[in-house]
């Protein structure tokens, strides 16, 4: 009788389900840790940016464009003379 019962019971599917549950739990823990760490890092970067902005308020505006040096052709040397 026990031989007949063993024939119909298969435990390999249970192991796969257990591994899936463990993997899901690990994923939830990793997502929670990354979210928490990301929030802390973002607040730290924001505090550094605020400190820099308060010390140099003109840093937020657009930078003036530097004028390009004028290139003058030198016919005698065949190149550019500065």
C-alpha positions as CSV (number, residue, x, y, z in Angstrom):
1,X,0.0,0.0,0.0
2,X,2.8,2.4,0.8
3,X,4.3,1.7,-2.6
4,X,1.1,2.8,-4.3
5,X,1.0,6.0,-2.2
6,X,4.6,6.9,-3.0
7,X,3.9,6.5,-6.7
8,X,1.4,9.4,-6.7
9,X,3.2,11.8,-4.4
10,X,5.8,14.0,-6.0
11,X,7.8,16.5,-3.8
12,X,9.8,18.1,-6.6
13,X,7.1,20.7,-7.3
14,X,7.1,21.7,-3.6
15,X,10.8,22.5,-3.7
16,X,10.4,24.7,-6.7
17,X,7.6,26.6,-5.0
18,X,9.7,27.1,-1.8
19,X,12.6,28.4,-3.9
20,X,10.3,30.8,-5.6
21,X,8.9,32.1,-2.3
22,X,12.5,32.6,-0.9
23,X,13.5,34.4,-4.1
24,X,10.4,36.6,-3.9
25,X,11.2,37.4,-0.2
26,X,14.8,38.3,-1.1
27,X,13.6,40.6,-3.9
28,X,11.2,42.4,-1.6
29,X,14.0,42.9,1.0
30,X,16.4,44.2,-1.7
31,X,13.8,46.6,-3.1
32,X,13.1,48.0,0.4
33,X,16.8,48.4,1.1
34,X,17.5,50.2,-2.2
35,X,14.5,52.5,-1.8
36,X,15.6,53.5,1.7
37,X,19.2,54.0,0.7
38,X,18.2,55.9,-2.4
39,X,16.1,58.3,-0.3
40,X,19.0,58.9,2.1
41,X,21.5,59.5,-0.8
42,X,19.1,61.9,-2.5
43,X,18.7,63.9,0.6
44,X,22.4,64.1,1.1
45,X,23.0,65.3,-2.4
46,X,20.2,67.9,-2.0
47,X,21.8,69.2,1.2
48,X,25.1,69.6,-0.6
49,X,23.5,71.3,-3.5
50,X,21.6,73.7,-1.2
51,X,24.8,74.5,0.7
52,X,26.7,75.3,-2.6
53,X,23.8,77.4,-3.9
54,X,23.6,79.4,-0.7
55,X,27.3,80.2,-0.8
56,X,27.3,81.1,-4.5
57,X,23.9,82.2,-5.6
58,X,25.1,83.4,-9.0
59,X,26.0,79.8,-9.8
60,X,22.4,79.1,-10.8
61,X,22.3,81.5,-13.7
62,X,23.4,80.8,-17.2
63,X,27.2,81.1,-17.8
64,X,28.3,83.8,-20.2
65,X,29.7,82.4,-23.4
66,X,33.4,82.9,-23.9
67,X,34.3,84.7,-27.1
68,X,36.3,82.7,-29.5
69,X,39.8,84.0,-30.5
70,X,39.9,85.4,-34.0
71,X,41.9,83.3,-36.4
72,X,44.0,85.3,-38.8
73,X,45.4,83.6,-41.9
74,X,49.1,84.1,-42.4
75,X,49.8,83.8,-46.1
76,X,53.6,83.7,-45.7
77,X,53.6,80.6,-43.4
78,X,50.5,79.1,-44.8
79,X,49.0,78.6,-41.4
80,X,47.1,80.4,-38.6
81,X,48.7,83.3,-36.8
82,X,47.4,84.1,-33.3
